[in-house]
Amino acid sequence: MSVVKKKLSSSSGISCHAWNGAHNQIALCPGTPEVQVYEVDEQSGEYKLVGSLKEHEQLVSGVDWAPKRDMIVTCAHDRNAYVWERNNEGKWEPQMSMLASTFNRAALCVQWSPRENKFALGGGSRSVAVCYYQEENNWWLSKLIRKKHTSSVTCVSWHSNNWLLATGSSDFKCRLFAANISSVDADVKRKFGELLMEVDVAKNWVHGITWSPSCASLAICAHDSCVHVVDLEGEVPSIDKDPKCYTVKFPQLPQCAALFLDENRLVSVGFHDKPLLFKRESAGTGMWVMEGELNAKDTQAKKSSSKFAAASSMFGGSGNSGNKAKPTYARVKTDIKKMVKDNQVVNKFSVSGMDQNLDTVTL
């Protein structure tokens, strides 16, 4: 396994990032209201700044790049979301998203649907906005999923069928909703905002959720230092049926985001400074276990002389070793994205976080 580190933020950490379809351009937020677009040279691997998206007034908290339609969606703590599209001169131009007045808190997460004809936006207003394009006015309208969450919506993830939406919240729960729009999903006969399943397995707030390639499993990263994998039977879940859930507890710090490498392997990143690898045990049991840390041999620190020194080092103290470790907040990895096409096994992915680096990992 190889890891390539690029320092792309000079002042603060990288809050989020997203790749284009060819994986030769990346949009990232360097912890500011601005989103920077870089182009990657295939020969040298160098990153060249080719654009800046400047419309938000506060920290950009989410970004996603539609690989086929080549559009970028961003959201920020200023409670706004913009869709960016290139003009004839190759410059990025924003399109406004018309959000309801009740979406009156910071926007925290955003993701395009698989068909790239709508996107989901979660925020601190305890609601999810599903936005779709209205060509007559050249803006994006929204419909809200409300009165289901009791706290902030911290993460969203679309099912491959384009209408089933998973959400994670700081109320400790993960929920599955019908998020079909009549003008976009004409063939889906579901009531918009219908709660299809509520998963109450996390013992703390949910940081991240992600579907497996076949969407048969849903992984949940929570602040309880656990990764929960929910196996769904059938394509459409039911509120009356409890799904099978496998919980893996680990001694490392909590994880913020995860990515399925295939149906039986999962990698996660978070407050621990190294990615963690999980795998499903032999077929039939369905149980998940933690395989270990990725690249642990290359970054293994020397053992401290005492338990106190080890604990002090974890929180940024020097202990008795004489070498001051990075504070915990500076090691947090907040985002992980695959760098292969949808129909391929993931063997390359990128990780960003508060250390100001973009790590490209090849297995």
PELINHU-V548819 format. One record per run of one state. SS is the DSSP state (@ for helix, = for strand, . for the rest). FROM is the first residue (numbers start at 1). TO is the last residue. Records with the same first field share a line. If there is no record, write none. Layout:
SS=FROM-TO  FROM-TO
//
This chain:
.=1-1  8-15  20-24  30-34  41-46  54-59  67-70  77-80  87-91  98-106  113-117  124-127  135-138  146-152  159-163  170-173  179-194  200-205  212-216  223-225  232-243  250-254  263-264  271-275  281-287  294-295  300-306  315-327  332-332  339-347  354-356  363-363
==2-7  16-19  25-29  35-40  47-53  60-66  71-76  81-86  92-97  107-112  118-123  128-134  139-145  153-158  164-169  174-178  195-199  206-211  217-222  226-231  244-249  255-262  265-270  276-280  288-293  333-338  348-353  357-362
@=296-299  307-314  328-331
//
